[in-house]
């Protein structure tokens, strides 16, 4: 009886693997495609641009710092695979003026053709305890991390619908799946991208447009190095429970998932577990993916509870140490 059950499960899984390609989106071909990367002058954005360029894409880089953009352009051009490839640089703040964002993307499309893939990677971070973070920081992060993805996406979506094809990528964070100590200003902006992506995917799927939400872990980038300078002790100790990834590794995974049209993009075992745990009502691009979520969610929830308990213990221990130190200072 047990062997019969195992045989049935194996047959069912094999059937899913055979059927899933039929319901999965057709992969996007990058050679000759026009890829726009916001926040493309450094970090993950730059590595995504390089990865796409290596595969024959035409690149539009968008960022605020013109000097860094030109430096990145030279670096990317070293990876050309043919003489026709172009790297276009546009200096603009994607979070401030929608009309300006719309205009520069029109200009980019006039030069390099319609946008085949938009990667929203522009973002920033502020860490600190809730009561210590300046109120205007909450507003600034929501503008950059959320509206900075809304505006470019809004500017290209009509053309993608007309062409019945396209990819839109939102680079969130593992802090957009799990709220952590010190990220009360940052996490909500990254959580917001998930809601935007789910709603947008439902709208554009009939037009053969697929949305990807990437949840990179701590990644070795200039932004991460700057953020680490102001992290509270609790945040640093919690971060030590996972390893820091290289930007090139993260970029390769994001580009691969975006090409395939996968909704969720994660890196490493922790990322896979979080994607399963937070899948909720998010779309799937294969029956196999849905089956994995159904089978693994309960097990991963148990593992997740141990993580949460560990995080709570770290926060409590830091609080007790801080209070003990303050008490000692008063008695001196």
N, C-alpha and C positions, 0 to 999 in steps of 0.2 A: 504493500500500500504506500509506504514511504517512497519507494523507488518510482512508483507511478506519479506521485505528487511532484517529485523532483523533475521527472521527465516532462511533465506538463508545464512546469515553470520554465524550464529551459526552452521548450518549444515556443512558449508564449513570448519569451524575451527575444528569441531569434526572429519570430514573426514581427515583433515591434521594430527590430533593426532593419528588416526588409521593407516595412511599410513607411517608416519615418522619412526616408528620402523623398517619398512621394508628396509629403505634406510640408517639407522644408522649403524655404525660399531658394531660388536659384542664386548661387554665389555671384557677387559682384566682381567683375574683371577690372583689376587696377591698371593694367597697361593702357595708357592713353586717357585714363579717367582724370577728372578734375577734382582734387581733394582740397577742401578748405580746412585749415586748422587754426582755431583761435587760441590765444595763449601759446602760440607756436614758437616763441623766441627762446624758450628754455624748458628744462625739465621734461616731463612726460610728453607735452605737446611737441617739442622739438624732436624727440625720439620717434613719435608717431609719424611726423612729417618725413623723417629719414627713412623709416620702414616702408612707407607708401612710395617714396621716390625710388627706393631700391627695386620696387616692383613695377616701375615704369609709369607712375602717375605724374600728372602735372600738379604743382602745389601752389596754393595761395596761403601765405602766412599772415596772420593778423595778430598784432600785439600793440602795446602803447609805446614802447621804447624803440625808436627808429634805429638807433645805433646797434642795439642787440639784434634787431631784425636783420640788418645787413650782415652782421657777423655770422648769424645762423644761416642765412642764405648761402654764403660762401662755403660753410661747412657741409650743407646739404648737397650742394652741386658736385661735391667730390664723389658722390655715389650714383651719378647718372648712368643709365644703361643705354641711352641713345642720345643723339645730337639734338633731337626735337624737344626734349624735356625743358620745362621752364619753371623757375621758382619766382613767384610774384610776392612782393612784400607790401603790406598796407599797415600804416601806423594809425590806429584809431582805438578809442576806448569803447568796447562793445557794450558797456553797461550804462552809458549816459544818454545817448540820443539815438532813438530808433531810426529816424529818417537818415541820419548820417551813416548808420550801419547798413541800412538798405541801399543807399547810394553807392557805397564802396563795394558792396557785393555785386551790384549791377555792373560796375566797372570791371570787376574781376571776371564776371561771366562774359562780358564783351570781349575780353582779351583771351581767356582760356576756355571759353565754352561753358555750358550749364554745369552747375555743381552736381557731381555724382555722389560725393560723400562729404558731409559736414561733421567735423569733430569739434565739439564744444569743450575746450580744455582750459579756457581762461578762468582763473580762480585765485583766491587768496585765503589766508587763515589768520585767526587771532585766537590765542589760548589764554586761559586764566579763569579764576573763579567767577561765577555769575555776577556777584556784587562788585567785583573789581574791574570788570570790563566796561569801558566807556559806552554809553548808550548809542552814540553815533556809530560805533563799531558794528552793532547789530544791523543798522540800516545799510552801512557800506558793504558788509559781507552779503546781505541779501541782494543788493544791487549787482555786485560783481559775480557772485556764484550762481545766482538764479536768473536775474534779468539779463545778465551777460550771456546766458545760454538761450533765453527766450528770444531775444532780438535777432541774432543771426538765423535761428531756426525759422522764425516768422518770415524772414527776408527771402528764404530759398524754397519754402514749402510749396508755393504756388507753381513754380516752374517744375519741381519734382512731380507734382500731381499731373501736370500737363504731359510730361514725358512718360508717366506711369513707371517711374523707377527712382531709386535713391536710397541713401543710408544717412541716418542722423545719429550721432553718438553723443551722449552726455557723460562726461567724466565726473562721477560722483566720488565716493570714498567709502571705506569700511565704516567710517564715522557717519555715513549716510544710511547705514544698516543698523547700527548699534550706537545709542547715545552713551558717550563716555565723559568722565570727569574732565573738566577743563575745556570742553567743546560746546558750551551752551550757545555760543554765537555761531559757530561753524557748522555743527551737526544739522540744525534745522534747515540750513540752506541746501545741504546735500540731500537731506530727506525730501525736500521739495522737488528736486529733479526727478525722483522716482515717480511721484504723483503726476508730474508733467509728462513724463515718458509713457506711463501706462495709458493716460487719456489720449495722448497724441497717437500712440500706436494703434489704438482702436479706430481712430479717425482715418489714418492713412494706409492701413493694411490693404484695403481693397484696391489701392492705387499702386500696389507692389512696392511700397516704401516701408522699410524696416528700421526700427529704432533699437538702439543698444544702450544700456546703462552699464557703465564700467565702475567697478568698486575696487580700485587699487588699495593695497595696504600701505603702511609707511614705506615711502620710496625715497631713495637717495637722490634728492634734487636740491637746487639752491633754495627753493621755497621751504622744503622740509628742514634744511639746516637753519634757516632764519627762524622758523617756528619753534625749533627746539631750544632756542635761547631763552624763551619766555615761558616754557612749559612749567606748570606747577609740579612739585615733586610727585604727587599722586599720578599725574598723567605720565610722567617719565617712567615710573615703576610699572604702570599698566602696559605701556608701550614695550617694555622689555620682555613681556610674555610672548611677543612675536618678533620675527626677524625683519630686517629692513631689506626690501627688494631693490634691484637695480632698475633704473628707468627704461633701459633697453628691453629688459625682460617683460616688463609691464606693457610696453608699447606693442611688442609682438603679439601678445595675447589679445589686446584690445583690437588691433587691426584684423587679426584672424577672425575674431568673433563678429566684428562689424561686417566683414566680407560675407560671412555665412548667414548674416541676418539674425544672429542670436540676440535675444532680449537682454539676458544677464551675461556679464563678463566679469570673471573673478580670477584671482591669481593664487595658486598654492592651496594647500589642504584647508587652512583656516578660511580662505576666501570661498572655497567650495562649500564648506559647512555653513557659513553665513548665508550664502545664496540659497541653499536649501531651506534653512530655517526661516528666512524672510521672504520666501517665494510668494506666500499669500495667494493673491488673485492675479499675479503677474502672468503675462502670456508666455507660452512655450512655443518652440519652433520644431519640436519633434515629440512623438509619443514617448520615446525613450527618456527624454528629459523629464516629462511629467511623471513617468513611472519611478524614476530615481527620487523625485521629490516625495512621492507618496510613501515609498518604502523607507527612506532614510530620515524623514522629518522627526519621528518619535525618538529614534536613537540619538540624533544630533541635539534634540532638545535636552536630553539628559546630560550630554557633554557640555552644552551651553550653560546649564545651571551650575555646573562646577566652575566654569569660567566666571560667571557672575558672582558666585560666592567668593572666589579668589579676589576679584576686583573690589568687592565690598570690604573684604578683610584688609586689603591694602589701604583703602581710604580711611577705615576706622583706625588702623595702626598709625597712620600719618597724623590723624587728628589727635590721638592720645599723646604722641610724641611732641606735637606742637604745643599742646596744653601743658604738658609736663615742663617743657622748656620755658614757656611763658611764666609758669608758676615759680620756677627756679630763679628767673630774672627778677621777679618781684621781691623775693625773699633776700636777695643779695643787697 
